[in-house]
Amino acid sequence: MNKKYIFLSVALLIVAGMIFGIRTFSRYKKNNRQSAVSYNRDIRPLLSDKCFMCHGPDGNKRRVGLRLDLPSGAFGELQKNKGHFAIVPGSPEKSELIRRIESTDPSVLMPLPESHLTKLTHDEVNLFRRWIKEGAHYEKHWAFVAPVKSPLPEVNDKSWVKNEIDQFILAKLDQKGFDPNSEATRETLIKRAFADITGLPPTYREITRWGEASGKDWYNQMLDTLFQKPSYGEKMAILWCDLARYADSYGFQDDNIRSQWPWRDWVIHAFNKNIPYDKFLTDQIAGDLLPNATKENILATAFFRNHKYTEEGGIIEEEYRVSYNIDKTRTYGKAILGVTIECAQCHDHKYDPFSNKDYYQLYAFFNESKEKGFEGDVSTSTPAKAPKLYITDQERKKLMPYINAVDTNALQVSVMGDSSLKKPTYILRRGTYDAPTDIRVRPTGLESIMPYDTLTYSRDRLGLAQWTINKKNPLTARVFVNFIWQEIFGRGIVKTSSDYGLQGELPTHPELLDWLAVDFMDHNWDIKYLIKKILTSNTYCQSAEVSRKQLEQDPENVYFSRSPRLRFKAEIIRDWVLSSSGLLNPQIGGPSVKPYQPKGVWESTSSGRGVLASYKQDHGPLIYRRGLYTIFKLTAPPPSLMIFDASSRDQCEARRSSTNTPLQALTMQNDPTVLEACRVMAENISVGSKPLDEKIDQAFVSILVRKPSGFERNKLMDYCKKQEEYFKEHPDLLKLTLKAGEFKHPKEDYNTLEAGALMKTILIIYNLEEAITKS
């Protein structure tokens, strides 16, 4: 080799090494630079965990009169130790708090040993020392301060940045010493986008179309096409049904049927129509109180009536009426504001600035409802409880055609409606329905979040709705943006997505969360805009490959240096199987259906009374509908969905758990729907004279949205041929195998031997982890 080229090569290696060293050193300096102690980031979580139980917002449980959540309490003279102060700004050595947390004397040490709270570590004590020395500056809780758009951070490599999201993510990666992954393959992006927007796999034709699309803008065009599919609204409705605790029965022992499904149809319609989130919320909180309210506005308020309702005799009506309003209050707090307001039902919140009085002022908005605690037992059951909305067939066709009614009878839906006589609300002692105090309260929003100006907001649910969607409300936009981020990435920027209080986790990327919240509001609360913003970022488009460093230093993918591998939601697993096999009934909306279910599930939990006492399975196209429409009986949720961690819908649920159990593998191998899907796909692709390898490729691509490797194809071919030989020797088993499910194939010209072998092969493909995973 020419010496000149050798010299240049060595020089380039030296320069590259220097650049790498400088970059590594700058990262090291940046990561190890000691920043000022932040009250919100560093101190408040420690106080909340170790101190607020006895020295926090709850006045009834506060000890020795010391309150540490407010500077006025922390800096004041100690009641039982005159001349001493818990915190002396600038002087840790004069601060009683430091003496107590450093002490080895059990009678002095804080937290007290009998509290069973762990002692502060050496590093935690030093944080308190530094914070006090720096002035002990208190800050309002970050979540209760209105979000603002901070300037976009500087990053080391702008070439990776596709939009503003990437700058925030990359800045944190630079700070932590991570590099982002390269972009995922086109096949992966197609599968990922279809899963996140529609919850359905692309058809074989769509895979070909987008896989071969030319031009730089193919990805944007694909996203826009997907947002126009009605299946988008169905996918989004799964999240909202969890938050709204939607179910098809009343709950409790006499768990009879109710007809809230027209509200679910409205939710699907609202997402497909892209109704702005502020209006989406307003209609559900107070649609009935809007000027010239339409039946559609009123229908939306069924959101608050999805709670359980008793039809058992011998109950105390007022007890249940109060419990329904408590449920509404809790749901409003968790689903819309992301706070655990229910903790203040019996006493002042122990951690958050919500008093017992604050709770009942919020509860008062719902206490004015005309709803009764009891309308009769199961023998006089009706599909909706007063106040109820009646929708005639003519009104439905003319005004609400998105409601998919199966007959011409008038529909009944439980909705909100306030009494003309204002019902007084009193604080209940310990939250007990029959123990009202003499303290009367009036409907008011949570003042610690944002003042409730009664000159601006009326003291009814319409005023509450307007207060909720005010752009200065610090929580509403943040909470919803975080829900969407959680839907896409598996964990929110705030992991505790229904608890933004002091016990909730801090956001991993607070500036990004605020930027997205403000941007969302600035773009007219446009939900599709928000989702597309996320889906067009490089953060989203990364591959899911994981390095040893990423696994060791960021196992939960907190910093989003890779795309997460997430199992589909329970409903989406069902949908993916039905759609990829060609079985899916694409009908939108309508009453819930009863697909295959193990015998005895309902009967074992039923009182034996009511329409839902026993399970009467549907037949025909009804059993091939999306998982969203599977009937949800509160006392016996669908087992095929619960196995894959579906919400129980017993109450508002903002974040599903994610477990791995043998039952999930057994379900994918033996569930009647999966077996039937394998059979139908096998029968469809066995028609015709294509060679076996092409038929296996077709099945593989339809399920996994990518072509098999040579190794995978050969393995599946070998297995398929072995199955074919086996069925030749066991024709009775072949006949039994091809009986799976009720669907009758319209054609009889397929090769039954090949279809049986292909069916078993397709079952193998469905049981690959990749088949039910977004990667």
N, C-alpha and C positions, 0 to 999 in steps of 0.2 A: 504494500500500500504506500502511496506517495506520502513522504514525511510531512508535507504541508497539510494534508488532510488529517493525519494523525494529530498534529499540533492543534488544529482547529477543533477536533473532536474533544481532546483533553481540555482545551480552553472552555468549550461549551459546557462540559461536565462540571468544571470548577465554578463557572458562573451560576449554573443551575443549583449547585450545592450551596453557594452563597445566598442565593435568593431564598432557597428553602430554609436555610439557617436563620436569616433575618426575619422571615415570616414566622418561624417557630418561636424565636426569641421575643418578637413583638406580641405574639399570642401569650407567651409565658408572662411577660410583664403586665399585659392587660388583665390576665386572669388572677395575678397575685397582688395587684395593686389594692391596698386596703381602702375601701370606700367608706363613707360615713354610714353609721348605723341608722337604719330606717325603722321608725316605729312600726309602720304597717308591715314591712317585710320581715323584720327580725324580732321585734319586741312584743307586738300585740299577740302573735301566735303563742308565745311563751306565757304571757299573762293569762291568755284565754285557757290554755291547758292546765296551768299550775295554780292560778290565783283567783280567777273570776268566780269559781264555785263559792268562795267565801267573801270575796272582795270585789264583786262585779255589780251588774245592773240590778239584780234581784235584791230589793231592800229587805224582804222578809228573811232571807238567808245570810244577809251581810253580817260579818262578825266585827266586833269592837269599833263599829262605825267607820271602818276604813274602806274607801271605794277607790280602786286603782284604775278603772276604765276611763275616768275623767281627771284632767290635771287639777281641777279645783279640789278634788278629794285626795289625790296623791301628794299634792304639795302642801296641804293643810296640816296644822298641828294635830298630832295623834291625841284622841280623846282620853285614852287611858295612860298616856305617857307624855305628860306636859313637857314642852320644851324640845320634844323630839319630832322628827318628820320622816315619813316613809321615804320620800324622795326629795333631795335637795339638789336642784339643777346645778351642775358644775362641780359638785362635791360628793363623789361616791362614798368617801370615808365618813361623811356626816349623815348618810342616808341609812335609815333603819332597815330598809329593804335589803341592802347589800349585807348588813350584819346578819340578818336572819337567814338569807339563802346560802351564806358561807359557813354558818355555824355548824358545829358537830354536836352541840348540846340538843338532845331530842325535845327538851322543853322550850327551846328557842327557835329551832330549825323550822324553816318554811320551805315547801308546804309541810304541814304537820304530818308526822309519821302515820297517825290514825286515819288520815285522808286516803291512804294507799296510793298516793301519787308519787312518782319517782322523783328523787332529788335532782336538782339541776346539775348538769355536767359542768366541768371546769370551763369549757368553751362558752356555754350558755351564761354562766356567771360573768365571764369576761365581756360578753355582749352587753349585759346590763351595766357593767362598770363603764364601758366606753360610751354607751348611750347617755348615761347620767353626766359623765364628764363633758360630753359634747353639748349639754344643755337640756337633756331630757325633753326633746320636742315631741309633743303629741300631734298626731295627724288624724283627721277624720277618716273613718274606715274607707278604703279605696273604692269599694263597691257602692258607697253612698254619696260619692262625688260624681257629678255629671261627666261623661266621657268627653274628651277633646281629641282632635287629630294632632298628634305630635309630628314633628318633622320626620321624614323618612331617614332611617339611620344610614351611616356610611358602611359600605361593605368592601371586602377585598377584591371580589371578582364580579363585576356587574354583568359580565356576559351570561351568567347563569340566571339572571333576574328576568322574569317575564312580566310580572306586575308587582304592585306594592307589597303584596303578601310576602313575596320572596325576599324582599329587602329586610323585612323584620325577622324572618326565619333565618336568613343567611347571616345577619348580624349576630344573632345568638349562637349560631354554629361556629362562626369565626371566634367568638368569645370563649366557647367551650372546647375549641380545638378539633372540631369535626368538619369533614367535607361532605357536602350533599351527594346523594347518588346520582348517577347519570339517568337519562330519561328511559322510561319503560318502553318495551317494544310496542309497535302499533297494535298488535293483537291484544296485548294486555290493556292498553288504553281503551280499546273498543269495549272489551268485556267490563272494565271498571266503570266506564261512563254509563253504559246500559244498566248496570247493576245499581248505580247511585241515583240515576234519574228515573228509570222506569221500573226497576226491580225485576226485569225480565231479560232473558238472553236475546241477543240479536238472532234473527232468522238466518238461515244459510245464505239467502240472497243478500241480506244486509251485511253479513260478514264479508262477502265478496265485494259488495259495493264500496264499503269504507276501507277495506283492506287494499283495494286497488285504486282508491281515489288519488288523484294527482293534485298538485298545487299546495302551497303552504297553508292555505286556510281550510283544509279538509276537516281538521279537528273542530274548529268553530262551527262550521256548517253542520257537522254531525250533532254537536250539542244543541244547536238551534232546532234541528229536526226532532231530537228526542224530547225537548221541552214542549213540543206541540202534540205529543202523543197523549191520549187520555190516560194511559197507564202511569204517567207522571203523577197525576193527582191521587191515584190509588196508592202509589209508593209513599207519598208524603202523608197520606191519611193514617198510615200505620203509626207514625210518631205521634200524631195529634190524638189518636184514639187511646194511646197509652197515657198521655197527659190528662185526657178528659175522662178516664176510667170507663170507656164505652163498654157496654155488655148488652146481651139480648135477654137478660133475666133480671129479676129484682133482688136476688140474693136472699140470705137468711134460709131457714129450713124449708119453708114453703116457697121454693125458688121458681116462680112462675114466669111465663113469657111476657115481655114488654116490647113495644114497637118504637124504639129510638132510631132505627135504621134510616129514616128520611133525613135525620140530622147528619148521619155519616155520608149520605149522598150529597148533602149540601157542602160538607167539608171537601169532598173530592172535587166538586164543582168549583169551590172557591179557590183551591190550589190550581186547577186547570185554567180558570179564568184569570189567574194571577191577581186576585184581589189584594191590594196593599195590606200589609200586616196590621197597620193601625186600624183600618176599617174592619179587617178580619176579627180583631179583638173587640172593637166597639160593638159590632153586631152580636157577638157571643156574650159580652158582659151586659149589654143594655139595649139590644135591638128592639125590644118591646117598648122602650121609653123614647125612641127616636121620634121626632115630629113626623107625622104621616107614616108611621111604621107600616111596612108591608108584611104579608105573611112570611115572606122569606126572611126579613129582619127578625121576626119573632121566632121562626124555626131555629135560627142560629143560637138562641139562648138556651136551647136544650143542652148545651155544653154543661151548664151548672146542674141540670136535672139527671145526669147520668149516675148519680150516687145510688147506693143500695136503698131499698124501700121495703118495709115489712108488710107482709100479708098474713101474719100470725095473730090469732085471737088472744085475748087476755093481756094485751100490752097497754102501756100508759102512753097515750097519744102525745102528750107534751114532751116526754122523754125522747121520742123518736123525731119529733119536729125539730127539737134543738139539735139532735145529732146530725140531721140533714144539713142544717145551717153551718154546723161546725165543719162538715165535710166540704161544703162550698167554700168556706173561708180558707181551709187548708189547701184546697185545689187552686184557688186564686193565688195564694202565696207561693206555692211550689212551682206551678206551671207557668205563671206569668211574671212574678217578681223574683222567683228563685230564692225565697227566704223561708225559714222554718218558723213561721208566725205561730203555728199550733203549739209551740213550746210555752207560749204566754197565755194559754187557755186557763190554766189553773193558778198561775203566779207570774210575777215579772220574769221575763226571759233571763236565764242565768248568764248568757253570753252576749246576746245582741241587744241593742237599745230599744227593745219593745216591751212596754209595760203591760200589765194585766189590763189596764184601761185602754191602751192602744189596741189590744186584741179585740175587745168588745166594741170599740168604735168601728173597726173594720167589719166585724160580725154583724153590726147593726144594719149594714147595707142589705144583707140577705134576710134579716129577721123580719123585714116588712113584706115578705112574700106571702101570697095567698095559699101556699102549699100547706096541706094538713099532714099530721104525723101518721094518720091511719084513715083509710077509706073503706075498710071492710076486709074480711079474711079472704083466703084463696077461693072460697066457694062463690064469691061475688067479684072475682078478679076482672079487671079491665086492662087493655094493653097500654094504657097511659093513665097518669094520675093528674088531678087538678093542681094548678091550672094547666089546661091542655089545649093544644092547637088542633083544629079540625081542618083538613085539606080535602076538598072534594075532587073528584076525578077531573071535572072541568077546570078547576083552578090549577090543578097540577099540570094539565096539558097546556094551558094557556100561559101560566105565570112561572111554573117551576118544572119545565119538561125534563130536567136532569134527575128528577125523582123517578126511579124505576119501579113503579107500582106493578104488581102482578095481577091485580083485579081492579074493578071499578068502585069498590067500597071506599068510603071516606077514610082517610088516614088519621090516626090519632098519635100525637107526640106530646110528651111531658115538656113543658116550657116554663119560662119565668113569667111572672105577673104579680105586681104589687097590689096590696090591699089599699082601698081608698082611705081607710082609717089607719092612721099612722100608729103602728104598734110600738109601745115604749120598750127600750132595751135597757136592761140592768146588768151590771157585772154579776156573774154567777160565782158564788163562793166555791172554790176548788173545781170550777167548771161544771158543777152539778145542776141539772135542769130545775130541780125543786128547791134550790138554795139561793134565790136572788138576794143580793144586798140592796141597800137603799140608795146605791150610787147609780143614777141614771146617766146614760151616755147617748150621744147622737152620732150618726154616721160621719166618719172622718177618715181620710187616708192616713198612712203612716208618716207622721211628721218628721221622724228621724231620717226618712228617705227623701222626702220633699214636702215643703209646707202645703197644706190643703187650704187654699184661700177660698172661703165660702162666697166671696163676691164673684169669683171666677167659676167655681164648681158648685153645682147644686148638691144637696145632701141626699142623693139617690144614686142608683147604679149608673145612670148616665153621667153624673158628675164624676163618679169613680172611674168610668171608662176614659173620660177626657183627661183626668189626672194621670191615669196610667199611660196614655199615649203621648203626653206632653214630652217634647224632645229634651226637656230639662230633667225628666225623670231618669235617674242614673241607672235603673235596672232593666227596664222593659226591652230595649234594643239589645243590650249586652246579653241578656239571658237567651233571647231567641237566636242571636248570632252564634252563641256558644252551643245551643242545641244542634244547629245545622253543622257546625264544625265537628261536633261529637258524632253525628250521623255519618259523616264522611270519613273521619279519621279514627273513629272508635273511642276516642277520649276527647273531652273538651279542653279548650285552653284553660278553663276552670274545670278541674276534674270532678269536683262536687257540683254538678250542674244544676241541682235544685237547692243548693245552700251556698249563698254568697255572703253569709254572715261570718262572724269571727271564728267559728269552728270549721268553716269551709276552707278548702285549700286555696292558696294564692294562685293567681293565673301564672302560667309558665311564660307567657308573652303578653304582659299587660298592655303595652303600647299597641300591639297588633289588635288585641280585642277591642280596645277603645277606638282605634282607627276604623275597624270594620263596622262597629256599632254606629259611629257617626256617618260613615259612608253609606251605610244601609238607610239611615234616616234621610240623608241628603238626596238619595235616589228614590224618594217617595215610598220607602218601606217595601221596595220591590224584591220579593222573595226569589224569583228566577234570576234577577240580576245578581243577588248575593251568592247564590249557588254557582252561577257561571263564573263569577269572579274567583271563587275558590277553585273550581275545576279547570280554569285556564292558567293557574299558577304552576310554576315548575315544582313547587312543594308537593302538589297533588300528582304531577306527571312523573315523579321519580319512580325508579324501579323499587321492588320490595326486597332486593338482595340485601343481606345483612352480613357485615364483617364481624370478626371476633371483637374488635375494639368497640363497635356499636353494641354488641350483646353484653359486653362486660361493663362498659361505662354508661350505657343508656338503654338498659333492657326494655324499658317501657316505651321507648321512642318518644320521650318527653320533648325532645328538641326537633323532632320531625326531620331527621337526617335521612330517612327512607320512607317509602310508602308502607303502611301497616298491612299485615296479612290478617284479614278479618273474616270470620265465618259469617255467612249471610244470616239475617234475622230468620226466625222460624218460619214466618209467612213466606219469605222470599225463597227459602229452600223448597217449599211446596210449589211455588210459582215456577221456579227454574226447572223443576222436574216436569211439571205439566206442560210448560211452554216448549221446552226443547224436544219433548216427545211428540208434540202435535196434538196433545189432548186438551189443552187449555181452552175453556169457554171464555171468550174475551168480553162478555157482557159486563157493562159498567153499572154499579149500584144495585139497589134492590134489597129485599129481605135476606137475612143470613140463611145459609144452607147447612145441611147435615151430611157431610161426606162419610167415608168409612170410619168406623170407630170400634174399638174393642167392646165386646158385650159386657153389660153390667156396670159400666162406669157411672152412668147417671143414676141408675137404680140404687146403687150402694150409698149414695149421698142424698137421696130424695125422701121426703116425708110420705111419698105415694100419692100426693094430691097435685092437681094442676096439670096444664097442658104438657109441661116438661118433665112429668114424673118418669117417663120412660123414653128411650131414644128410638125414634122411628126414622131410619136412614132414608135420605132422598135417593133418587135414581135418575138416569139419563144425564143430560147436559149439566144439571145442577151440581153433581158431585165433582165436576171438573172446573169449578170456579176458583178464583184466587183465594189465598189464605186469609186475606182481609175479610172475606165474607163467611168464613167458617163460624158457625153459631157459637156464641160465648155464653155458657151458663156459669154463673159466678161460683156456685158450689161444686162444679165439676168442669173446670176449663178444659179445652180440647187437649187430650194427652199428647197427640203428635206434635202440637205446638209447644206445650209446656216442657217436653223433653229437651227442646232446643231453646229453652230460657225465654219463652214469650212472657209478657206481663200477665199477672193474674187478674188484672183489671179490678182488683178489690178496692184500690184507691189510686190516686194520681201517682204515676211512676215515670220519672224523668230519665232513668238510666237502667237498662236491663243488665242483669248479671251475665257472665259468660263462663259456662262450665264445660268440662269435657268428661263424659261418662260413657261407660260401655253401652248404655241404653241407646245412645245416639247412633253408634255403629250398628247395633241390632236393628234399629228403626230403618236405617238406609238399606239394610240387607233384606228386611222382611216386611216392611210396611206395604199393605195392598196397593196403595197409590204408586209407590216406586216400582213394584213388580209389574203392575199394569202398564205403566209408562214404558218400561223396558220391552214388554211384549208388543205394544202398539208401534213403537219406533222400529223394532225388529221386523214386524210385518210390513211396515211401510217401505223400509229400505231393501227388504228382500225381494220386493216386486221388481222385475226387470232382469236384464242380463249383465249388469255391471259386474266386474270381477270382485271377489271377496275383499281384497285390500281396499278398494274404493268405497265399498259399503261401510267398512270399519272406519275409514277416514271420515266419512260423512257423519257417522254417529259421534265420533270423537270431537269433530269440529262443532257440531251442534250443541254439545254439552260443555266443552271446555273452551270454545272460541279460539282454538289454535289447532294447527296440524300436528299429528303425532310425529315424534322422532322415529328414525328407522328402528331403533331398539324397541320403542313402545309398540310400533306397528307389528313387528315380528312376534313379540310376546303375545299380543292380542290375537294375531292370526293363529299361532300355535294353540292357544287356549280354545279358540272358536272351533278349530278342526277337531280337537280332542272331544269337545262337547258334542259335536256332530256325530263322531264315532260312538260316543256313549249312548246318544239317543237312538242310533240305529239298533243298538242291542237292547234298548229299553223303551219301546214305543209307547208303553202305557204311561211312563213318566213324562215322555214328550207331550202326550195328550193332556196330562194333568198340568204340566208347566204352562201350556198355552191356554189354560182356562183362567189365568190370573185376571181378576177384574171383570167388570160388566160390559166394557166397550166391545161392540161387535164390529169387526172389520168389514167394510163394505165390499171388499174384493176377496175372492176365494182362489185367485190365481197365483198366490205366493207359495214359495217352497216351505212347507211346514218344518221340515228337518232343518233347513238353513235358518228359518225364523227362530226356532227353539235355541239353536246354538248361538245365534246373534243376540237373542234375549239375555242369555247368561253372560255373554261378553259385554253387553251394554251395562248390565248390572255391575260388572267390575269397574267400568268407567265412572258410573254414578257414585261408586264407593271410594273413588280417589278423593283425597282431601281437597284437591284443586276444584272439584266439581261443585263444592258448596262454599268456596272461599273466594273472597275478593283480594287480589294480590297486586 
